[in-house]
Structures are given as structure tokens and as C-alpha cells.
């Protein structure tokens, strides 16, 4: 959350290194370091961080589900889709903070690392098989990474 009077960094500043892991400062780095506390926190600390490759794959899937303008002069439909996504994320960046937002988090796919959630039918089903909607991997619930699988 951004406190009153705090300036949100420019989106370009915040995403200058696309291969860097996006971590959020928990508090002033000097104070945290002096207290021996970590400088960053994960959005969902119970699971491994999503890789750049996974995020790219998921965004690619999103672009496939949109119909968007292909402006004159753009090199290809794919990059027109990437531009539509960029415009959309820029707009989202400038919306108000959402303190109740939380990534899904009932399980993490052992294949690709995407986070997932159990739906009503999964929770009441006799079968303990889950499937990942990202990589279509099927696995038993015991194989899904969860809070107990993350090392301290």
C-alpha cells in the first residue's frame, strides 16, 4: 500500500530490469538491514516465486484471448498484442492500491510453478488428482507444492 503522500514509482522505473525478480520493499532498507530483517517480501510467502518464463508464458496466453487493434506500421499482430497489454498494465499501474489483493494460493504446480486454487468440485471430489490450467500437467494433491513444502 502506498501511504498518504508517498509517490508511486514510474512504471518504467519499477520494471527497468525485466529479468529481475519483482520484490517489494517492506520498509526503509537501512532500518530493516540494521534490524537484521529481510529487505523484501513475496506476495504469497508460502510458495516459490514465479519465474520470468512462467510469467511470459501466462501473458502470452492472455494475449491469445484478446481481440485488439493492430495499428498501421506495427510489425506484426503479436507485437500489437504486446502493445495492447502494455497499455493495459500501464492503466492498471495508475489505479488505486488494493490492500485486499492476494495471489491464488491453495497449491503450486510442481511442473510450471503456477499458483492454483481448489474449486468446490475439487474439494468434494473422490479423486485427489489436480490439473494445472497453465501447463496442463496432472498430478496428485500430494505432489502440489504448498505452504509445508517451502523451506524456512
Secondary structure, DSSP 8 states (H G I E B T S, - for coil): ---TT-----HHHHTS-TTS---EE-S-HHHHHHTT--SEE-TTTTS----HHHHHHHHHHHHHT------TT-S-HHHHHHHHHHHHHHHHHTS---TT-----SEE-TTT--EE---HHHHH-S--EEE-TTT--EEETTTSB-GGGS--
